[in-house]
C-alpha cells in the first residue's frame, strides 16, 4: 500500500541550462520546480516499465515557468489535455501566483520526461498533486521579479508589490514590467520556499473564477491539433490487423489482394507479445500505405489464418454464470468488523441481492493513433497519450534502446477515459517505423478501438444484510468478483488488489456494527484496464442499489435511509484495513461522513426530493459516493413510457471536491459524467464469443446521443476550503445506481444488471 | 480526374475514386479540422457541407463529388468566427473538442434552414453527432444562443 507521506519541493534556477531551448530568448528567467519523492502511487499501480522506484525518486522538474524579456510568460503544461481543462487549470495557478496577465501567457505542452515527476494523467489527481507546486512556481518567479525591481530602485523588496504583470513601488509610484525585469531576475538566487509571499484566497485573480480553456478558440475552429492530426515528413500510414483473440498468432496469411490496392506499399508483421500483455503491441500484420484509406482497404482484403491460443475459451454468457457461482462462495476478507455470521444466524429479516456489470470499452471519439519515426537509434513520437513517460518506456523496451532516446510529444487528446494511458498503439508505430525505415502513422479504426481495448472489467457483486425491526441493518456482507487490472501486468492475477478494493469497496462509509467486505477470484481472458472512475463503477452500483432496495424493504424514504446508513458525522476509521485512499494521506483527506451527508441533503433539496409522487412511469433515485477524495450525490429523474422508452429530464449533482481551482471546468466534468454514466447504464456492454469481442462500432456499442442523454444536469458545487480533490472521475460512480433506483421508483422494476437495455428499458 | 471546390478553392483529384472525402481532406489537403471517428456514418465527427447541406464525409466517395462545393470547418471560420462558433465559445461547449467541428457543422446546417429550432428539432438534427465527453446540454444551449443572436441581428 502506498500513501504520499511527504513531499519536498525544491526550485532551481535553470536559466543557463538550455531547457525550453528555442522557446525563450537568452537571459530569460526560467524556473523549474522539482518534486520529490516521486508519488508513491506508481509503486502500487501495476505498471511494468522496467525501471525501479529509485530511478524515479531522484529530483524531477514537475513544471517550468519562464518569463521572457518581451514580457511573454511561458508556462509548461506537463499533464495531458483530454477534455478536463487541466492544460489550462494548472498554468492558471502559476499565472495567478505570478500575477501574470493571462493574455501574455503561452502554454507549452511538455514532452514525456521523468524530470516532471509522474505525468500519467489519470486518477483525477493533477490539481491535488500539483496545486501547491504550481503556486510555488508562480510565487517564486514573482518574488524574484520583485527583488530585481527593488535592487534597481535601491528600495527594500518588502516595499514593493506586484500589479498585473508589473512590479510597483507604491511610495514613489514607480513601475517596471515583468519583461524589463526578467534578465536581472534571472541572475538572482532562487528564494527558499519559506520566503515566498503567496497570495491569500481573496487575492486570487484566476483560481476559483472559472476561466475558459486556453484551447477554446482552436477547438471551435478546427485548428486544434490532436494525435489524429499529427504529421511527419515522408510518413506512411499503417492499419494493423490484430489477432482477434488476445495472445493469438498468425498461422498463415495471403496478402495478394491487399497488395493490389492502390497506395498499399507492403505488409509487415508485428511479433506476438510475451505475456503479460501490459503495454506491448498485440502483434499481427500491418498494412503500410500512402494514405489512411488505402491502409484501411488493404487491411480489409488481408486473409489471415490465426492460431487463437488459450483465450479462445472465453464466452461471456458462460463466464457470467461462473462469476455468479464464485460470488456466492466465501472469498478473501478485505475488511471485517463485529461478527457478521453470528448476526445472520439470529432470527430477523435477511435480504440478499446480486448485481452485474459487463465489460465496457472507453470509445474515445478519437481512436488510438500515433506517429513515430525511428532514426539512428532514436525515436520521435507524436501522439495523443495520457502517459508520455509510459510511451518512452514501452518504446525503449520494444526497440531495445534507452528511454532517454525516446522523445514523446503530446498532442491534444480526443478523449481518453483511461484508454490513452496505455500506449500499445504508440509502440506499434515505433516498431513499424524501425521495420520500414520511414515515419509511420498508425491509425486505429473504430473497430480496432472497440475490439482491441483494455476493457473495464466484468463484475458480479453479492450483497446480504440483516435488518432489525426498524429496518436498520445489523449486519452487512458484500462480496465482489472481477478479473482484476493486475492480470494485464501479471499473468494469472485473479484477485482484486488492495488498490482495486479501495475504490469504493473497503471504504464503505456505513455505520454498521457487523460488516464484512470480501473479494473472490476471477480469471482474465482479455486485457483489463482502468476506465474513468474504475472499480468505483461496480462497487458504487452494488452498494447504492442495495441501499435503495433496503430502504424500500424497510418502508423508508431512500434519502432518510441513506443518511441513517451513513450515521452521525465522523471520520471513518480504516486503520485496520489495507486502504490506499487514492494515494493521499488520511489526515489531509479523511473519509468525512459529514461531508457525505451534506451532499446528499444538497442534491435532494435542489431536486425537490419527495415533493412529487413517484410511480406511473416517473420517479427519482439518489446515490452517493466518495471517490478520488470527492463527495458526490446524484439525483436522477426519469420518465418511462409503456414501451420501456426512457428519458432523463433532469439530473442534480452535488459535489464537495474541496477547493475547486476552476469551477467552470468542474461543472463541465460533472455534466459530462452524467452522460458517461448514462451511456454505461443504458447500453454499455462488451461481450466475447470464443475469445473474440462481439462488438465493433457505435451501432453495437452505442453511447448516449443527445436524445438519450439527460436533458439537463445541474451541478451544485460546495464552497469549500478543504484541500483540492478529484474532478474528472467522481461524477461517474453514483450515476448508474441513482438511475436504476429512479427506474424502480417509476416502475417498480428493480434492475440489478447493466445495461438497462437487457431489462427492456431503452 | 474529379474537379471540385473545397472552401472556395478549385481542386482536382486523381486517385482512388472510392476514397471517402474525409481522407482526401485530411491526408491530401491537410484540412484536419474534419475528424475521423467511426468510418461508417455513425458518429458525425466528419461532418462537412456539400453544396450547403451537412453530410458525413467518411462515407461520401470522391467519385460522387464532380463539380461539388465542399465546405469544412476551416471554410466557415475563414473570415472570423461564425455566429455558431461564437456561441460555442461563449458557452464553453468543448471538453476534449474532438467532435466539435462536426457538431458545429451540423448546427450551422440546421440553423441555415431553421432559424428557431425547438428542442425536438435540435435533437433530430444533432442526434447523428456523438460527443463522448457529454457536452450535449451546452451544445443545445449554444444552438439556441446562436439562433437568438442571428434573429437579433436582423
HADDOCK unambig.tbl for C-alpha pairs under 7 A between the chains (distance, minus, plus):
assign (segid A and resid 82 and name CA) (segid B and resid 96 and name CA) 4.99 0.50 0.50
assign (segid A and resid 83 and name CA) (segid B and resid 95 and name CA) 4.02 0.50 0.50
assign (segid A and resid 83 and name CA) (segid B and resid 96 and name CA) 3.50 0.50 0.50
assign (segid A and resid 84 and name CA) (segid B and resid 95 and name CA) 6.34 0.50 0.50
assign (segid A and resid 212 and name CA) (segid B and resid 92 and name CA) 6.56 0.50 0.50
assign (segid A and resid 216 and name CA) (segid B and resid 89 and name CA) 6.51 0.50 0.50
assign (segid A and resid 217 and name CA) (segid B and resid 89 and name CA) 6.81 0.50 0.50
assign (segid A and resid 219 and name CA) (segid B and resid 97 and name CA) 5.31 0.50 0.50
assign (segid A and resid 220 and name CA) (segid B and resid 85 and name CA) 5.91 0.50 0.50
assign (segid A and resid 220 and name CA) (segid B and resid 88 and name CA) 6.96 0.50 0.50
assign (segid A and resid 220 and name CA) (segid B and resid 100 and name CA) 6.54 0.50 0.50
assign (segid A and resid 220 and name CA) (segid B and resid 101 and name CA) 6.52 0.50 0.50
assign (segid A and resid 221 and name CA) (segid B and resid 73 and name CA) 6.22 0.50 0.50
assign (segid A and resid 221 and name CA) (segid B and resid 74 and name CA) 6.47 0.50 0.50
assign (segid A and resid 221 and name CA) (segid B and resid 77 and name CA) 6.29 0.50 0.50
assign (segid A and resid 221 and name CA) (segid B and resid 101 and name CA) 6.99 0.50 0.50
assign (segid A and resid 222 and name CA) (segid B and resid 33 and name CA) 3.85 0.50 0.50
assign (segid A and resid 222 and name CA) (segid B and resid 73 and name CA) 5.87 0.50 0.50
assign (segid A and resid 222 and name CA) (segid B and resid 74 and name CA) 6.23 0.50 0.50
assign (segid A and resid 222 and name CA) (segid B and resid 101 and name CA) 5.86 0.50 0.50
assign (segid A and resid 223 and name CA) (segid B and resid 33 and name CA) 6.05 0.50 0.50
assign (segid A and resid 229 and name CA) (segid B and resid 32 and name CA) 5.82 0.50 0.50
assign (segid A and resid 291 and name CA) (segid B and resid 27 and name CA) 6.28 0.50 0.50
assign (segid A and resid 292 and name CA) (segid B and resid 23 and name CA) 6.75 0.50 0.50
assign (segid A and resid 293 and name CA) (segid B and resid 19 and name CA) 6.46 0.50 0.50
assign (segid A and resid 293 and name CA) (segid B and resid 23 and name CA) 6.31 0.50 0.50
assign (segid A and resid 364 and name CA) (segid B and resid 132 and name CA) 6.38 0.50 0.50
assign (segid A and resid 365 and name CA) (segid B and resid 37 and name CA) 5.54 0.50 0.50
assign (segid A and resid 365 and name CA) (segid B and resid 98 and name CA) 6.75 0.50 0.50
assign (segid A and resid 365 and name CA) (segid B and resid 99 and name CA) 6.77 0.50 0.50
assign (segid A and resid 365 and name CA) (segid B and resid 132 and name CA) 6.26 0.50 0.50
assign (segid A and resid 366 and name CA) (segid B and resid 37 and name CA) 5.86 0.50 0.50
assign (segid A and resid 366 and name CA) (segid B and resid 98 and name CA) 6.82 0.50 0.50
assign (segid A and resid 367 and name CA) (segid B and resid 37 and name CA) 6.89 0.50 0.50
assign (segid A and resid 413 and name CA) (segid B and resid 96 and name CA) 6.54 0.50 0.50
assign (segid A and resid 414 and name CA) (segid B and resid 96 and name CA) 5.40 0.50 0.50
assign (segid A and resid 414 and name CA) (segid B and resid 97 and name CA) 6.66 0.50 0.50
assign (segid A and resid 414 and name CA) (segid B and resid 98 and name CA) 4.77 0.50 0.50
assign (segid A and resid 415 and name CA) (segid B and resid 96 and name CA) 5.59 0.50 0.50
assign (segid A and resid 445 and name CA) (segid B and resid 38 and name CA) 6.94 0.50 0.50
assign (segid A and resid 446 and name CA) (segid B and resid 37 and name CA) 6.68 0.50 0.50
assign (segid A and resid 446 and name CA) (segid B and resid 38 and name CA) 5.03 0.50 0.50
assign (segid A and resid 671 and name CA) (segid B and resid 134 and name CA) 6.92 0.50 0.50
assign (segid A and resid 672 and name CA) (segid B and resid 133 and name CA) 5.34 0.50 0.50
assign (segid A and resid 672 and name CA) (segid B and resid 134 and name CA) 4.23 0.50 0.50
assign (segid A and resid 672 and name CA) (segid B and resid 135 and name CA) 6.12 0.50 0.50
assign (segid A and resid 675 and name CA) (segid B and resid 134 and name CA) 5.10 0.50 0.50
assign (segid A and resid 676 and name CA) (segid B and resid 134 and name CA) 6.65 0.50 0.50
assign (segid A and resid 697 and name CA) (segid B and resid 38 and name CA) 6.85 0.50 0.50
assign (segid A and resid 698 and name CA) (segid B and resid 42 and name CA) 6.33 0.50 0.50
assign (segid A and resid 705 and name CA) (segid B and resid 127 and name CA) 5.72 0.50 0.50
assign (segid A and resid 705 and name CA) (segid B and resid 130 and name CA) 5.59 0.50 0.50
assign (segid A and resid 706 and name CA) (segid B and resid 123 and name CA) 6.10 0.50 0.50
assign (segid A and resid 706 and name CA) (segid B and resid 126 and name CA) 6.94 0.50 0.50
assign (segid A and resid 706 and name CA) (segid B and resid 127 and name CA) 5.53 0.50 0.50
assign (segid A and resid 706 and name CA) (segid B and resid 136 and name CA) 5.69 0.50 0.50
assign (segid A and resid 707 and name CA) (segid B and resid 123 and name CA) 5.71 0.50 0.50
assign (segid A and resid 707 and name CA) (segid B and resid 127 and name CA) 6.66 0.50 0.50
assign (segid A and resid 711 and name CA) (segid B and resid 137 and name CA) 6.66 0.50 0.50
assign (segid A and resid 712 and name CA) (segid B and resid 137 and name CA) 6.28 0.50 0.50
